[in-house]
């Protein structure tokens, strides 16, 4: 019995060690898949703040709730949540309600390990970043980005064009889709780092499905960012157009055409029974016999 108990204990211990190892690996993988578009693991600000020391600034319970649904915390009036939302230009953080507490904690452990120096593979905490010079884009970059956005030019890996789901108000571009957020002023909200980060490593589930196996190359990321910057700069001078109006107008025209066709078919329908002629002849014959 003691031998069996020892074996069970050994198996349980090995299982716990394996689980801890997997969690550490999962934390890194999850962070890279879901967070790197907007956050650095160090001190550098991207779309959102660098996450070095985040576990010292907030409780684990608060961080889990924030990562799962930051907008709910803002709506509840949480002071820290509202302050962060205001500081970062009211850019909403992507909710990760589908993540378990364990997965989020694994990410937090990974961030802490990367900045503590306690892990053999951990990197040194980043020094405060120097202000970066604005990226210069050429007219050729803008034109190429516009072509990529509209689908006039295909992405190298074959991903779908942006206009299928997104709209940008620009006189040179047709009205885009309504399936995702309007990107006319996305550059104003996110800047170079934010736009290029999301385009190169999309955190949104729909984008992951579209581009996960079809990533954009560096040149395509730069060109799209250039187009979004230009579209934002000239947005006030462009004619405001709505994809909803186009769809609604098309729907009304389509309905009128369908009703017209139905009306024509209805007016040309056979108005009498197919056996009416037979019945008429029989009745006429009967009348002649009786007379």
Secondary structure, DSSP 8 states (H G I E B T S, - for coil): -HHHHHHHHHHHHHHHHHHHHHHHHHHHHHHHHHTTTT--SSS--SSS---TTHHHHS-HHHHHHHHH-HHHHHHTT-HHHHHHHHHTTT------TTS-HHHHHHHHHHHHHHHHS-STT-----------------HHHHHHHHHHHHTSS--TT----GGGT-----TTS----SSS---TTHHHHHHHHHHHHHHHS--SHHHHHHHSSS---HHHHHHHHHHHHHHHHTGGGS----HHHHHHHHHHHHHHHHHHHHHHHHHTS--S-TTHHHHHHHHHHHHHHH-
